[in-house]
Amino acid sequence: MKITRIAAYQVDLPLHEGSYKWSGGKSVEVFDSTIVRVDTDSGISGYGEVCPLGPFYLPAYAAGVRAGIRELAPHLLGCDPTQLAVLNRRMDAAMKGHPYIKTGIDMACWDILGHVAGQPVCTLLGGRYGEDFVLYRAISQEAPEQMAENVAGYRAEGYRRFQLKVGADPQADIQRIRQVAALLEPSDKLIADANTGWLMHEAARVVRGVADVDVYIEQPCLSYEECLAIRRRTSHPFVLDETVDGIDMLLRGQADGAMDVVNIKISKFGGLTKAGLARDLCVEMGVAMTIEDSWGGDITTAAIAHLAHSTPTEFLFTATDFNSYVTVSTAEGAPQRVRGRMAASNAPGLGISPKWDVLGAAVIEVR
């Protein structure tokens, strides 16, 4: 089997809540997503998706995805899409770095492999654990009272894990954490995610100010070293995200005892192949994970679901359902939340079919 064509489609994903806000006054109203299609000489096609959280979150931006695909795709024509390790080495040889650009192609090739094998991707990634898995809800940064009200609403919908967007004024953040914590039951989980937004002295104030609250602290500061310093000053369980962008940092974080949980974002590692490797390494090291991505719609959510459902339950801290945040559906068959939980499709591949009336014409086509 050989790749004969790689195409990309651009789609806007507006938010149900109007905007998504986090530390440093950052916000997004409409996400710019890229859907990738990989065609083969056997007539089987696969699909992937890449959706950066704006150009100011990670070293990734939406137009860069498409520019990178235009550069990378010619090197992949004629490759066998079912030989994922070989394909990834080819991509890495043709383009140094830029894992987010490679993600949609790798994801689409896993979709193809699933169709060839007649198996869902989660089976190919190691097997399905349980009937479904638990989701978290990200709570956009607002006034403490509004965030508490939003958490109450999502809790009524079945969510039991909540990621508060903090990283602003320490006193306001302490209030945010306390007001939300007061609404929750002991079995619920609360994560205060600063998204690198605090300086060390601010993070120190917050962890001291909520010392008696059952809360996870996520990525308080910009650098790994700053986060590690705060980790050593608190007894709160600790989550790393933005600074863990590859296997090397994953190993460093484990060696330093820098985290109890790590966020595995598919596009941060370069696709399901390398995110799956990171997942398996975390299982061996005893580190729990949130399985997610920077953002996306139906296809990203399907990929997250397959990686999450093939993760041993005790190591899956939580996962996310980005397609429930946005107003546009791009594919049939994508998994849907049910009372704060989700399951990967049992259909071959990712289990999705693109909605071509939504995607429109390709903006990039390499053959």
Buried (B, 14 or more C-beta within 10 A) or exposed (E): BEBBBBBBBBBEBBBEBEEBBBBBEBEBEEBBBBBBBBBBEEEBBBBBBBBBBBEEBBEBBBEBBBBBBBBBBEBBEEBBBBBBEEBBEBBBEBBEEBBBBBBBBBBBBBBBBBBBBEBBBBBBBBEBBEEBBBBBBBBBBBEBEBBBBBBEEBBEEEBBBBBBBBBBBBEBBBBBBBBBBEBBEEEBBBBBBBBBBBEBEBBBBBBEBBEEBEBBBBBBBBEBEBBBBBBEEBEBBBBBBBBBBBEEBBEBBBEEEBBBBBBBBBBBBBBBBBBBBBBBBBBEBEBBBBBBBBBBBBBBBBBBBBBBBBBBEEBBBBBBBBBBBBEBEBBEBBBEBEEBBBBBBEBBBBBBBBBEEBBEEBBBBBE
